[in-house]
Amino acid sequence: MPSQSTDAAQLQEYLDTAIALARELGPAFTDGFWRTGQFASSSAYAAEDKQGNEADCVTAVDRHIERELLARLRKLYPAHRFVGEETTAEAGDDYEVTDDPTWIVDPVDGTNNFVHHFPYTGISIALAVNREPVVGVVYLPVLGELYAAARGLGARLNGDPLPLVRPPALTTPTSLAQCSLLAEHGSARSAAVIESRLGSFTRLLLARECGGAGLQGLRVVGSAASDLVLVSKGAAEMYWELGPHAWDFAAATVILLESGGAVFDGAGWWGSAIPDADRALKPFNMWNRKLLAIRHIPDLPGQPGSGRTLQRKLAAELLGFVQDIPYTPDGRH
């Protein structure tokens, strides 16, 4: 099948549509967050475990917003494809990944945050073309923050260009010891997965003189989309996670890239049989559920291109301290 082409005018139209839909559904989101309006009663809210996993959950708000989003998008773009977290998850993740324009929505990213009234939670809307995200909107209604981007058109927060933090306040880190990392513990809670994650976090936090990375800070916010927009804004240097789904980060990766950031495959090298000489960074694949993202890094004085070089250096440095965890890719390819 030939690749699909999308020009700047089309991307702007799709972006405008996503922004309008996110804003339209924001009041329902905040009603659910505060248990007001149509979600004032506990029976209307109805939080429940997702597929029997006590560490993950779904609410009536998730289902309401996803239903409304997909209905509107299908009416506007009947020839496009659609992937939604709740409808897809409940169908067993059985969907085909193609080059066709595909809308990927997460009605409530960070549902556990939503349930516990932690404001880093929001609506995520992405459009992928040729299997890559090209339009992204992340709306955090409780915080009043709307992040939006399209490929080649830049990224903005409430209309202001990203990164919001700029030089000289935005520094040029040269090692992990100067970096703050956003990461998540995920909803898979087997002993093997938890031990692997904690081992990775331990090596990252351990002082360099003790053989660790000496990472300056580690944050667990509870939402992949929020993590990535914080990195896009300049509020953290890096984000690393294994196991999230395409709907968790598709929109936010467009925002990150358009803010000058970089994304790579997040599969770690620690404990692997890959020789040091062959440990090359792999390109990011949205469907593989493994992601390492780095914010925009300014060039060093008198060294054009050094910011991009440092992004790759820091990515390789981090992957050397973290262990891979196998996950089944999203969709059928």
Backbone as numpy.savetxt, mean C-alpha at the origin, in Angstrom:
# Nx Ny Nz CAx CAy CAz Cx Cy Cz
-2.45 -11.03 -26.37 -3.30 -9.84 -26.37 -2.42 -8.60 -26.37
-2.70 -7.62 -27.24 -1.87 -6.41 -27.28 -2.03 -5.59 -26.02
-0.97 -4.85 -25.69 -1.03 -4.00 -24.50 -2.03 -2.87 -24.70
-2.66 -2.48 -23.61 -3.59 -1.37 -23.63 -2.81 -0.06 -23.54
-3.31 0.99 -24.20 -2.67 2.29 -24.11 -3.63 3.27 -23.46
-3.09 4.15 -22.62 -3.89 5.14 -21.92 -3.15 6.45 -21.94
-3.76 7.49 -22.53 -3.07 8.78 -22.61 -3.35 9.62 -21.37
-2.68 10.77 -21.29 -2.77 11.61 -20.11 -4.19 12.10 -19.86
-4.92 12.41 -20.92 -6.29 12.89 -20.75 -7.18 11.80 -20.17
-6.99 10.56 -20.62 -7.78 9.46 -20.08 -7.44 9.23 -18.61
-6.14 9.27 -18.31 -5.72 9.07 -16.92 -6.32 10.14 -16.02
-6.32 11.39 -16.49 -6.90 12.46 -15.69 -8.40 12.23 -15.47
-9.09 11.75 -16.49 -10.52 11.45 -16.34 -10.74 10.37 -15.29
-9.94 9.29 -15.38 -10.08 8.20 -14.41 -9.75 8.69 -13.00
-8.73 9.53 -12.89 -8.34 10.05 -11.58 -9.46 10.92 -11.01
-10.02 11.79 -11.83 -11.11 12.64 -11.38 -12.30 11.80 -10.90
-12.59 10.73 -11.62 -13.68 9.84 -11.23 -13.41 9.22 -9.87
-12.19 8.71 -9.67 -11.85 8.07 -8.41 -11.91 9.06 -7.25
-11.44 10.27 -7.46 -11.49 11.29 -6.42 -12.95 11.59 -6.05
-13.79 11.78 -7.06 -15.19 12.11 -6.81 -15.90 10.99 -6.05
-15.64 9.74 -6.43 -16.28 8.62 -5.74 -15.81 8.51 -4.30
-14.51 8.69 -4.08 -13.98 8.62 -2.71 -14.64 9.69 -1.84
-14.71 10.90 -2.34 -15.33 11.98 -1.56 -16.83 11.71 -1.33
-17.50 11.18 -2.34 -18.93 10.90 -2.22 -19.21 9.89 -1.11
-18.33 8.90 -0.97 -18.55 7.84 0.01 -17.88 8.12 1.35
-17.16 9.24 1.45 -16.53 9.60 2.71 -17.49 9.71 3.87
-18.68 10.36 3.72 -19.62 10.46 4.83 -20.09 9.10 5.37
-20.31 8.12 4.48 -20.68 6.78 4.95 -19.55 6.17 5.75
-18.32 6.42 5.30 -17.14 5.91 6.01 -17.08 6.49 7.43
-17.23 7.80 7.55 -17.13 8.43 8.89 -18.33 8.05 9.75
-19.52 7.87 9.14 -20.66 7.36 9.91 -20.33 6.00 10.52
-19.70 5.14 9.72 -19.33 3.83 10.23 -18.26 3.91 11.30
-17.29 4.79 11.10 -16.19 4.93 12.06 -16.71 5.36 13.42
-17.65 6.32 13.41 -18.17 6.87 14.67 -19.48 6.21 15.10
-20.00 5.23 14.32 -21.26 4.54 14.60 -22.41 5.54 14.67
-22.46 6.40 13.68 -23.53 7.38 13.59 -24.34 7.13 12.33
-25.41 7.93 12.13 -26.18 7.84 10.90 -26.69 6.43 10.64
-26.47 5.95 9.41 -27.00 4.64 9.03 -26.32 3.49 9.77
-25.19 3.77 10.43 -24.48 2.72 11.17 -24.52 2.98 12.68
-25.58 3.62 13.14 -25.67 3.98 14.56 -25.92 2.76 15.45
-26.61 1.74 14.95 -26.90 0.57 15.77 -25.86 -0.51 15.56
-25.62 -1.29 16.59 -24.63 -2.37 16.48 -25.05 -3.39 15.44
-26.36 -3.60 15.28 -26.83 -4.57 14.29 -26.54 -4.09 12.87
-26.60 -2.77 12.64 -26.29 -2.22 11.32 -24.79 -2.29 11.04
-23.99 -2.16 12.11 -22.54 -2.15 11.94 -22.02 -3.58 11.71
-22.30 -4.48 12.61 -22.08 -5.92 12.43 -20.67 -6.29 12.01
-19.67 -6.02 12.86 -18.31 -6.49 12.59 -18.24 -7.99 12.81
-17.50 -8.69 11.95 -17.36 -10.13 12.09 -16.00 -10.57 11.60
-15.55 -11.74 12.09 -14.28 -12.29 11.63 -14.37 -12.59 10.14
-13.26 -12.36 9.43 -13.23 -12.65 8.01 -12.74 -14.07 7.78
-13.59 -14.88 7.19 -13.26 -16.27 6.87 -12.69 -17.00 8.08
-13.25 -16.73 9.27 -12.87 -17.43 10.48 -11.57 -17.00 11.10
-10.94 -15.93 10.58 -9.66 -15.46 11.11 -9.92 -14.35 12.13
-9.64 -14.62 13.42 -9.91 -13.64 14.46 -9.03 -12.40 14.34
-7.91 -12.50 13.61 -7.00 -11.36 13.44 -7.42 -10.46 12.29
-8.47 -10.84 11.57 -8.95 -10.04 10.43 -10.46 -9.90 10.58
-11.01 -8.84 10.04 -12.45 -8.66 10.20 -13.03 -7.89 9.03
-14.35 -7.93 8.95 -15.10 -7.20 7.93 -16.33 -6.62 8.60
-16.79 -5.48 8.13 -17.98 -4.84 8.70 -19.00 -4.56 7.62
-20.19 -4.16 8.05 -21.22 -3.75 7.10 -20.77 -2.54 6.30
-19.87 -1.73 6.87 -19.37 -0.54 6.17 -18.52 -0.97 4.98
-17.64 -1.96 5.18 -16.84 -2.48 4.07 -17.74 -2.88 2.90
-18.76 -3.67 3.22 -19.62 -4.21 2.16 -20.44 -3.11 1.50
-20.91 -2.16 2.29 -21.72 -1.07 1.72 -20.89 -0.22 0.76
-19.71 0.21 1.20 -18.89 1.09 0.36 -18.41 0.36 -0.88
-18.00 -0.90 -0.74 -17.55 -1.63 -1.92 -18.68 -1.82 -2.92
-19.85 -2.14 -2.43 -21.00 -2.32 -3.33 -21.30 -1.03 -4.09
-21.28 0.10 -3.39 -21.56 1.38 -4.03 -20.46 1.75 -5.03
-19.21 1.56 -4.63 -18.09 1.87 -5.53 -18.16 1.07 -6.82
-18.32 -0.24 -6.69 -18.31 -1.08 -7.88 -19.52 -0.83 -8.76
-20.67 -0.54 -8.16 -21.86 -0.25 -8.97 -21.65 1.00 -9.81
-21.07 2.03 -9.22 -20.85 3.27 -9.95 -19.79 3.09 -11.04
-18.72 2.38 -10.71 -17.66 2.17 -11.69 -18.14 1.31 -12.86
-18.94 0.28 -12.58 -19.46 -0.56 -13.66 -20.37 0.23 -14.59
-21.12 1.15 -14.03 -22.01 1.96 -14.86 -21.21 2.90 -15.75
-20.12 3.46 -15.22 -19.29 4.38 -15.99 -18.41 3.67 -17.01
-17.88 2.50 -16.63 -16.90 1.81 -17.46 -17.28 0.33 -17.60
-18.36 0.03 -18.32 -18.85 -1.35 -18.40 -17.87 -2.32 -19.05
-16.92 -1.83 -19.84 -15.97 -2.73 -20.51 -14.76 -3.05 -19.64
-14.63 -2.38 -18.50 -13.48 -2.62 -17.62 -13.71 -3.85 -16.73
-12.63 -4.28 -16.09 -12.71 -5.35 -15.10 -12.68 -4.74 -13.70
-13.07 -5.57 -12.68 -13.21 -5.04 -11.32 -12.77 -6.07 -10.30
-11.98 -5.60 -9.32 -11.54 -6.44 -8.21 -11.81 -5.67 -6.92
-12.60 -6.25 -6.03 -12.89 -5.62 -4.75 -12.49 -6.54 -3.62
-11.98 -5.98 -2.54 -11.49 -6.83 -1.45 -12.58 -7.77 -0.94
-13.74 -7.24 -0.60 -14.74 -8.08 0.05 -15.38 -9.06 -0.93
-15.78 -8.60 -2.11 -16.40 -9.50 -3.07 -15.40 -10.55 -3.54
-14.14 -10.14 -3.73 -13.12 -11.08 -4.21 -12.74 -12.07 -3.13
-12.54 -11.58 -1.91 -12.16 -12.46 -0.81 -13.26 -13.50 -0.54
-14.50 -13.06 -0.59 -15.60 -13.99 -0.32 -15.79 -15.00 -1.44
-15.25 -14.69 -2.63 -15.31 -15.63 -3.75 -14.07 -16.52 -3.81
-13.21 -16.42 -2.81 -12.01 -17.25 -2.76 -10.87 -16.74 -3.61
-10.82 -15.43 -3.86 -9.73 -14.81 -4.62 -9.61 -15.37 -6.04
-10.69 -15.92 -6.58 -10.61 -16.56 -7.88 -10.97 -15.56 -8.98
-9.99 -14.78 -9.41 -10.23 -13.84 -10.50 -9.03 -13.87 -11.44
-9.28 -13.53 -12.69 -8.23 -13.58 -13.70 -7.57 -12.21 -13.82
-6.24 -12.21 -13.85 -5.47 -10.98 -14.05 -5.15 -10.86 -15.52
-5.56 -9.74 -16.13 -5.32 -9.51 -17.55 -4.73 -8.12 -17.76
-4.44 -7.79 -19.02 -3.94 -6.45 -19.35 -5.06 -5.41 -19.41
-6.30 -5.85 -19.38 -7.44 -4.93 -19.49 -7.46 -3.94 -18.34
-8.01 -2.74 -18.57 -8.19 -1.81 -17.46 -8.98 -2.47 -16.33
-8.43 -2.45 -15.14 -9.02 -3.15 -14.00 -9.05 -2.24 -12.78
-10.24 -1.98 -12.28 -10.39 -1.20 -11.05 -10.19 -2.11 -9.85
-9.38 -1.66 -8.90 -9.05 -2.45 -7.72 -9.39 -1.60 -6.50
-10.37 -2.04 -5.72 -10.85 -1.20 -4.62 -10.76 -1.91 -3.28
-10.42 -1.14 -2.28 -10.47 -1.57 -0.89 -11.36 -0.57 -0.17
-12.57 -0.95 0.21 -13.51 0.02 0.76 -13.10 0.56 2.12
-12.44 -0.28 2.92 -11.94 0.15 4.23 -10.57 -0.49 4.41
-9.52 0.19 4.00 -8.19 -0.34 4.24 -7.82 -0.05 5.69
-7.37 -1.08 6.39 -7.12 -0.94 7.82 -8.41 -1.13 8.61
-9.12 -2.24 8.34 -10.40 -2.45 9.02 -10.23 -2.61 10.52
-9.15 -3.25 10.96 -8.92 -3.35 12.41 -8.74 -1.97 13.03
-8.06 -1.07 12.35 -7.96 0.31 12.83 -9.35 0.95 12.89
-10.13 0.74 11.84 -11.48 1.27 11.75 -12.34 0.82 12.94
-12.29 -0.47 13.23 -13.08 -1.03 14.32 -12.66 -0.45 15.67
-11.37 -0.17 15.82 -10.85 0.31 17.10 -10.68 1.83 17.14
-11.27 2.53 16.17 -11.28 4.00 16.15 -9.89 4.61 16.06
-8.99 3.93 15.36 -7.65 4.47 15.09 -7.72 5.10 13.70
-7.42 6.39 13.54 -7.82 7.11 12.33 -7.06 6.78 11.05
-6.00 5.97 11.12 -5.28 5.61 9.89 -6.01 4.47 9.19
-7.08 4.82 8.53 -7.93 3.88 7.82 -8.68 4.66 6.75
-8.90 4.05 5.59 -9.52 4.83 4.52 -9.97 4.02 3.33
-10.41 4.74 2.32 -10.90 4.17 1.07 -9.77 4.20 0.04
-9.55 3.08 -0.63 -8.48 2.97 -1.62 -9.08 2.57 -2.96
-8.78 3.36 -4.00 -9.30 3.10 -5.35 -8.15 3.18 -6.34
-7.93 2.12 -7.09 -6.84 2.09 -8.07 -7.37 1.62 -9.42
-6.67 2.02 -10.45 -6.90 1.48 -11.79 -5.58 0.91 -12.29
-5.62 -0.36 -12.72 -4.44 -1.00 -13.31 -4.68 -1.16 -14.81
-3.62 -0.93 -15.58 -3.64 -1.16 -17.02 -2.38 -1.94 -17.35
-2.50 -2.96 -18.17 -1.36 -3.85 -18.46 -0.77 -4.42 -17.18
-1.66 -4.70 -16.21 -1.31 -5.36 -14.95 -0.53 -4.49 -13.99
-0.43 -3.19 -14.29 0.31 -2.28 -13.43 -0.60 -1.13 -13.01
-0.49 -0.68 -11.76 -1.34 0.42 -11.31 -0.93 1.74 -11.96
-1.92 2.48 -12.46 -1.63 3.75 -13.14 -2.40 4.92 -12.54
-3.44 4.64 -11.76 -4.22 5.68 -11.08 -4.43 5.22 -9.65
-4.29 6.15 -8.71 -4.49 5.78 -7.32 -5.05 6.92 -6.49
-6.06 6.59 -5.68 -6.62 7.54 -4.72 -6.72 6.83 -3.37
-6.18 7.44 -2.34 -6.32 6.96 -0.97 -6.93 8.11 -0.16
-8.11 7.88 0.37 -8.83 8.91 1.13 -8.95 8.45 2.57
-8.38 9.22 3.49 -8.49 8.96 4.93 -9.50 9.96 5.50
-10.79 9.63 5.46 -11.82 10.62 5.79 -11.74 11.17 7.21
-11.37 10.34 8.17 -11.33 10.80 9.56 -10.25 11.86 9.74
-9.15 11.75 8.99 -8.07 12.72 9.05 -8.25 13.85 8.04
-9.22 13.71 7.15 -9.43 14.73 6.13 -8.31 14.81 5.12
-7.68 13.66 4.80 -6.55 13.63 3.87 -6.91 12.82 2.63
-6.83 13.46 1.47 -7.07 12.77 0.21 -5.80 12.81 -0.63
-5.22 11.64 -0.85 -4.01 11.49 -1.65 -4.43 11.00 -3.04
-3.86 11.59 -4.09 -4.27 11.22 -5.44 -3.08 11.32 -6.39
-3.03 10.39 -7.36 -1.95 10.40 -8.34 -2.35 9.60 -9.57
-1.75 9.94 -10.69 -1.85 9.16 -11.92 -0.48 9.17 -12.58
-0.17 8.11 -13.29 1.17 7.96 -13.87 1.50 9.15 -14.77
2.62 9.79 -14.47 3.09 10.91 -15.25 2.45 12.24 -14.91
1.48 12.25 -13.97 0.76 13.47 -13.64 1.07 13.98 -12.23
1.97 13.31 -11.53 2.34 13.75 -10.19 1.39 13.25 -9.12
1.74 13.51 -7.86 0.96 13.07 -6.71 0.67 14.26 -5.82
-0.54 14.25 -5.22 -0.95 15.38 -4.39 -1.68 14.92 -3.14
-1.57 15.72 -2.10 -2.32 15.55 -0.87 -3.18 16.80 -0.69
-4.50 16.62 -0.79 -5.43 17.76 -0.69 -5.01 18.90 -1.62
-4.50 18.54 -2.80 -4.12 19.53 -3.80 -2.68 19.98 -3.74
-1.97 19.68 -2.64 -0.57 20.08 -2.52 0.35 18.98 -3.04
1.39 19.34 -3.80 2.28 18.32 -4.37 3.05 17.56 -3.30
3.28 16.27 -3.59 4.07 15.41 -2.71 5.47 15.24 -3.28
6.49 15.02 -2.40 6.35 14.89 -0.95 6.03 16.21 -0.28
5.23 16.12 0.80 4.84 17.33 1.51 6.04 17.91 2.27
6.85 17.01 2.83 8.10 17.42 3.48 9.15 17.56 2.39
9.82 18.70 2.33 10.76 18.97 1.25 12.11 19.40 1.82
13.19 19.30 1.00 14.49 19.77 1.46 14.40 21.24 1.87
15.16 21.67 2.89 16.15 20.89 3.62 15.58 20.02 4.73
14.27 20.18 5.05 13.70 19.34 6.11 13.74 17.86 5.71
13.54 17.57 4.43 13.62 16.19 3.95 15.08 15.83 3.77
15.55 14.92 4.58 16.98 14.59 4.62 17.37 13.59 3.54
18.68 13.33 3.44 19.22 12.35 2.51 19.88 11.24 3.32
19.12 10.19 3.70 19.71 9.11 4.50 20.67 8.28 3.66
21.75 7.83 4.29 22.73 7.00 3.58 22.85 5.61 4.18
22.13 5.33 5.27 22.13 3.99 5.87 20.81 3.76 6.59
20.50 2.50 6.92 19.28 2.20 7.64 19.27 2.83 9.02
20.44 3.12 9.55 20.53 3.75 10.87 19.95 5.16 10.87
19.68 5.70 9.70 19.07 7.03 9.59 17.63 6.95 9.11
17.07 5.74 9.13 15.74 5.53 8.53 14.70 5.09 9.55
13.47 5.53 9.31 12.30 5.03 10.01 11.55 4.12 9.05
11.19 2.93 9.52 10.53 1.92 8.69 9.10 1.69 9.16
8.17 1.69 8.23 6.80 1.27 8.50 6.66 -0.18 8.07
6.10 -1.01 8.92 5.93 -2.44 8.62 4.67 -2.92 9.33
4.21 -4.11 8.95 3.00 -4.67 9.55 3.24 -6.10 10.00
2.46 -6.53 11.01 2.57 -7.91 11.46 1.65 -8.84 10.70
0.69 -8.28 9.95 -0.18 -9.09 9.11 -1.22 -9.86 9.89
-2.11 -10.53 9.17 -3.19 -11.29 9.81 -2.90 -12.78 9.88
-1.83 -13.26 9.24 -1.44 -14.67 9.35 -0.69 -14.84 10.67
-1.18 -15.69 11.55 -0.63 -15.75 12.90 -0.09 -17.13 13.29
0.33 -17.92 12.32 0.95 -19.21 12.67 2.29 -18.95 13.35
2.76 -19.93 14.10 4.03 -19.78 14.81 5.17 -19.48 13.85
5.18 -20.17 12.70 6.27 -19.98 11.74 6.29 -18.57 11.19
5.11 -18.03 10.85 5.04 -16.68 10.30 5.44 -15.64 11.34
4.92 -15.77 12.55 5.25 -14.80 13.60 6.73 -14.85 13.95
7.30 -16.04 14.04 8.73 -16.16 14.35 9.58 -15.52 13.25
9.17 -15.71 11.99 9.92 -15.13 10.88 9.86 -13.60 10.93
8.66 -13.05 11.13 8.52 -11.59 11.19 9.30 -11.01 12.37
9.17 -11.61 13.53 9.87 -11.08 14.70 11.38 -11.19 14.53
11.84 -12.24 13.87 13.26 -12.36 13.59 13.75 -11.24 12.69
12.97 -10.93 11.68 13.33 -9.83 10.77 13.36 -8.50 11.52
12.33 -8.25 12.33 12.29 -7.00 13.09 13.46 -6.90 14.07
13.80 -8.02 14.68 14.92 -8.03 15.64 16.22 -7.67 14.95
16.50 -8.28 13.81 17.75 -7.99 13.09 17.79 -6.53 12.63
16.65 -6.01 12.22 16.62 -4.61 11.77 16.88 -3.64 12.92
16.34 -3.94 14.10 16.45 -3.03 15.23 17.77 -3.19 15.99
18.38 -4.35 15.90 19.62 -4.61 16.64 20.71 -3.63 16.24
21.48 -3.16 17.23 22.55 -2.20 16.97 23.55 -2.76 15.96
24.15 -1.88 15.18 25.09 -2.32 14.16 26.30 -3.02 14.76
26.74 -2.57 15.93 27.89 -3.23 16.55 27.56 -4.64 17.04
26.25 -4.96 17.07 25.82 -6.31 17.45 25.42 -7.14 16.24
25.69 -6.63 15.04 25.39 -7.37 13.82 24.06 -7.05 13.18
23.34 -6.06 13.75 22.04 -5.70 13.19 22.13 -4.52 12.24
20.96 -4.04 11.80 20.91 -2.91 10.88 20.97 -1.57 11.60
20.64 -1.57 12.90 20.63 -0.32 13.65 19.54 0.63 13.19
18.41 0.07 12.72 17.31 0.88 12.22 16.91 1.92 13.26
16.72 3.16 12.80 16.43 4.24 13.74 15.03 4.15 14.33
14.05 3.70 13.55 12.69 3.62 14.06 11.87 2.59 13.33
10.93 1.95 14.05 10.02 0.97 13.48 8.60 1.35 13.88
7.71 1.48 12.91 6.33 1.86 13.16 5.40 0.79 12.60
4.35 0.45 13.36 3.29 -0.45 12.90 2.00 0.34 12.98
1.51 0.81 11.84 0.35 1.69 11.79 -0.95 0.90 11.60
-0.90 -0.23 10.90 -2.09 -1.06 10.76 -2.83 -0.94 9.45
-2.23 -0.27 8.45 -2.89 -0.09 7.16 -1.83 0.10 6.10
-1.80 -0.79 5.12 -0.79 -0.70 4.06 -0.92 0.60 3.28
-2.15 0.99 2.95 -2.35 2.22 2.19 -1.87 3.43 2.99
-2.19 3.46 4.29 -1.72 4.56 5.13 -0.21 4.57 5.23
0.40 3.40 5.38 1.86 3.30 5.43 2.49 3.95 4.20
1.98 3.58 3.04 2.59 4.05 1.80 2.39 5.54 1.57
1.23 6.07 1.95 1.06 7.51 1.76 1.89 8.29 2.77
2.12 7.73 3.94 3.03 8.38 4.90 4.45 8.45 4.34
4.88 7.37 3.68 6.19 7.38 3.04 6.19 8.39 1.89
5.11 8.44 1.12 5.01 9.40 0.03 5.09 10.84 0.54
4.51 11.08 1.69 4.50 12.42 2.28 5.86 12.83 2.80
6.70 11.82 3.14 8.01 12.11 3.70 8.05 11.90 5.21
7.00 11.25 5.78 6.91 11.05 7.22 7.65 9.79 7.68
8.12 8.97 6.75 8.95 7.80 7.04 9.77 7.52 5.80
10.90 6.84 5.99 11.78 6.57 4.85 11.36 5.36 4.04
10.85 4.30 4.72 10.65 3.04 4.03 9.40 2.33 4.54
8.91 1.42 3.72 7.82 0.52 4.09 8.16 -0.86 3.54
7.98 -1.89 4.38 8.23 -3.26 3.93 7.14 -4.16 4.48
6.59 -5.01 3.61 5.58 -5.96 4.07 5.51 -7.15 3.13
5.25 -8.31 3.73 4.99 -9.54 2.98 3.58 -9.99 3.30
2.79 -10.27 2.27 1.47 -10.83 2.48 0.26 -9.97 2.19
0.40 -8.65 2.02 -0.80 -7.88 1.69 -1.28 -8.21 0.28
-2.52 -7.86 -0.01 -3.09 -8.12 -1.32 -3.03 -6.88 -2.20
-3.28 -7.08 -3.49 -3.18 -5.97 -4.45 -4.07 -4.81 -4.04
-5.27 -5.10 -3.53 -6.17 -4.01 -3.15 -5.66 -3.21 -1.96
-4.75 -3.79 -1.17 -4.20 -3.07 -0.02 -3.26 -1.94 -0.44
-2.54 -2.13 -1.55 -1.50 -1.15 -1.86 -1.47 -0.66 -3.31
-2.37 -1.14 -4.17 -2.33 -0.74 -5.58 -2.40 0.77 -5.74
-3.38 1.41 -5.12 -3.55 2.85 -5.26 -2.37 3.60 -4.67
-1.94 3.18 -3.49 -0.89 3.92 -2.78 0.46 3.82 -3.47
0.71 2.73 -4.22 2.00 2.65 -4.91 2.09 3.67 -6.04
0.97 3.98 -6.68 0.99 5.04 -7.70 1.36 6.37 -7.05
0.78 6.65 -5.90 1.07 7.88 -5.17 2.53 7.93 -4.77
3.04 6.80 -4.27 4.45 6.73 -3.85 5.39 6.98 -5.03
5.14 6.33 -6.15 6.01 6.48 -7.32 5.95 7.90 -7.87
4.76 8.47 -7.93 4.62 9.82 -8.48 5.17 10.89 -7.54
5.39 10.54 -6.28 6.01 11.47 -5.34 7.54 11.41 -5.40
8.07 10.55 -6.27 9.52 10.40 -6.40 10.09 9.21 -5.67
9.21 8.40 -5.09 9.66 7.21 -4.38 9.99 6.07 -5.33
10.39 4.95 -4.74 10.74 3.76 -5.52 10.14 2.53 -4.85
9.77 1.54 -5.65 9.24 0.29 -5.11 9.99 -0.89 -5.71
10.17 -1.92 -4.89 10.88 -3.13 -5.30 10.15 -4.34 -4.76
10.49 -5.51 -5.29 10.01 -6.76 -4.72 10.52 -6.86 -3.29
9.66 -7.29 -2.35 10.04 -7.29 -0.94 10.53 -8.60 -0.39
10.74 -9.61 -1.25 11.21 -10.91 -0.75 12.61 -10.77 -0.16
12.75 -11.12 1.12 14.03 -10.95 1.81 15.03 -12.03 1.46
16.30 -11.74 1.73 17.39 -12.65 1.41 17.94 -13.37 2.63
17.57 -12.97 3.83 18.14 -13.55 5.04 17.84 -15.06 5.09
18.87 -15.85 5.31 18.70 -17.29 5.43 18.47 -18.01 4.12
18.50 -17.30 2.99 18.27 -17.95 1.70 19.58 -18.53 1.16
19.43 -19.36 0.14 20.61 -19.97 -0.49 21.16 -19.11 -1.61
20.61 -17.92 -1.82 21.07 -17.06 -2.91 22.45 -16.49 -2.55
23.47 -16.74 -3.38 24.80 -16.18 -3.09 24.76 -14.66 -3.07
25.62 -14.07 -2.27 25.66 -12.61 -2.15 25.79 -11.94 -3.52
26.60 -12.52 -4.39 26.84 -11.91 -5.71 25.60 -11.89 -6.58
24.60 -12.75 -6.27 23.39 -12.84 -7.09 22.19 -12.15 -6.45
22.43 -11.45 -5.36 21.32 -10.81 -4.65 21.00 -9.45 -5.27
20.36 -9.49 -6.42 19.99 -8.27 -7.12 18.54 -7.90 -6.82
18.26 -6.62 -6.75 16.90 -6.17 -6.53 16.00 -6.59 -7.69
14.81 -7.05 -7.36 13.84 -7.44 -8.37 12.77 -6.35 -8.49
12.23 -6.17 -9.71 11.19 -5.15 -9.86 9.93 -5.52 -9.10
9.20 -4.52 -8.70 7.94 -4.70 -8.00 6.90 -5.33 -8.92
6.20 -6.34 -8.42 5.09 -6.97 -9.13 3.87 -6.88 -8.20
2.88 -6.11 -8.60 1.73 -5.83 -7.73 1.02 -7.09 -7.27
1.10 -8.16 -8.04 0.31 -9.35 -7.73 1.05 -10.34 -6.83
2.33 -10.10 -6.55 3.13 -11.07 -5.79 3.08 -10.89 -4.29
2.42 -9.82 -3.79 2.15 -9.65 -2.37 3.41 -9.43 -1.53
4.45 -8.87 -2.14 5.69 -8.60 -1.42 6.22 -7.25 -1.88
6.39 -6.32 -0.94 6.64 -4.94 -1.34 7.63 -4.26 -0.42
8.57 -3.56 -1.03 9.51 -2.69 -0.33 9.45 -1.33 -1.02
9.10 -0.30 -0.26 8.95 1.05 -0.82 9.85 2.02 -0.10
10.39 3.00 -0.83 11.30 4.00 -0.27 10.86 5.37 -0.76
10.87 6.33 0.12 10.44 7.68 -0.22 11.42 8.35 -1.17
10.99 9.50 -1.68 11.89 10.35 -2.45 13.10 10.71 -1.59
14.29 10.57 -2.18 15.53 10.95 -1.49 16.23 12.01 -2.31
16.46 13.18 -1.74 17.16 14.23 -2.49 18.58 13.80 -2.84
19.10 14.32 -3.94 20.48 14.06 -4.32 21.44 14.68 -3.30
22.58 14.05 -3.15 23.65 14.64 -2.35 24.21 15.86 -3.10
24.71 16.86 -2.38 25.24 18.06 -3.05 26.30 17.70 -4.09
26.11 18.20 -5.31 27.08 17.97 -6.37 27.08 16.58 -6.95
26.07 15.74 -6.61 26.03 14.36 -7.10 24.66 14.07 -7.72
24.44 14.49 -8.96 23.16 14.23 -9.64 22.88 12.73 -9.72
21.65 12.35 -9.42 21.28 10.94 -9.49 21.60 10.14 -8.25
22.26 10.77 -7.28 22.66 10.02 -6.09 21.45 9.61 -5.25
20.35 10.36 -5.31 19.15 9.98 -4.56 18.59 8.64 -5.02
18.52 8.44 -6.34 18.04 7.16 -6.88 19.01 6.02 -6.52
20.28 6.31 -6.56 21.27 5.29 -6.18 21.12 4.91 -4.72
20.87 5.89 -3.86 20.70 5.61 -2.44 19.42 4.82 -2.18
18.37 5.07 -2.96 17.16 4.26 -2.80 17.46 2.78 -3.01
18.22 2.48 -4.04 18.56 1.09 -4.32 19.50 0.52 -3.25
20.43 1.34 -2.79 21.36 0.89 -1.75 20.61 0.53 -0.47
19.69 1.39 -0.06 18.94 1.15 1.17 18.02 -0.06 1.02
17.42 -0.22 -0.16 16.56 -1.38 -0.40 17.35 -2.67 -0.27
18.52 -2.73 -0.89 19.35 -3.93 -0.80 19.82 -4.17 0.63
20.13 -3.10 1.34 20.58 -3.24 2.72 19.47 -3.85 3.58
18.25 -3.36 3.40 17.14 -3.89 4.20 16.85 -5.35 3.87
16.83 -5.71 2.58 16.51 -7.08 2.19 17.52 -8.08 2.74
18.73 -7.62 3.02 19.74 -8.50 3.60 19.45 -8.88 5.05
18.54 -8.16 5.70 18.24 -8.42 7.11 16.89 -9.09 7.32
16.06 -9.20 6.27 14.72 -9.74 6.46 14.55 -11.06 5.72
13.68 -11.88 6.26 13.47 -13.23 5.74 12.20 -13.29 4.91
12.25 -14.01 3.80 11.08 -14.17 2.95 10.07 -15.09 3.61
8.80 -14.88 3.30 7.71 -15.76 3.71 6.91 -16.10 2.46
6.69 -17.37 2.15 5.95 -17.73 0.93 4.49 -17.30 1.01
3.99 -16.69 -0.06 2.57 -16.34 -0.18 2.11 -16.66 -1.59
0.89 -17.14 -1.73 0.32 -17.39 -3.04 -0.01 -16.08 -3.72
0.46 -15.83 -4.95 0.15 -14.57 -5.65 -1.35 -14.37 -5.81
-1.75 -13.12 -5.95 -3.14 -12.78 -6.17 -3.58 -13.15 -7.59
-4.80 -13.63 -7.73 -5.41 -13.83 -9.04 -4.85 -15.01 -9.81
-5.47 -15.25 -10.96 -5.01 -16.27 -11.91 -4.31 -15.56 -13.06
-3.09 -16.04 -13.40 -2.29 -15.38 -14.43 -2.10 -16.29 -15.64
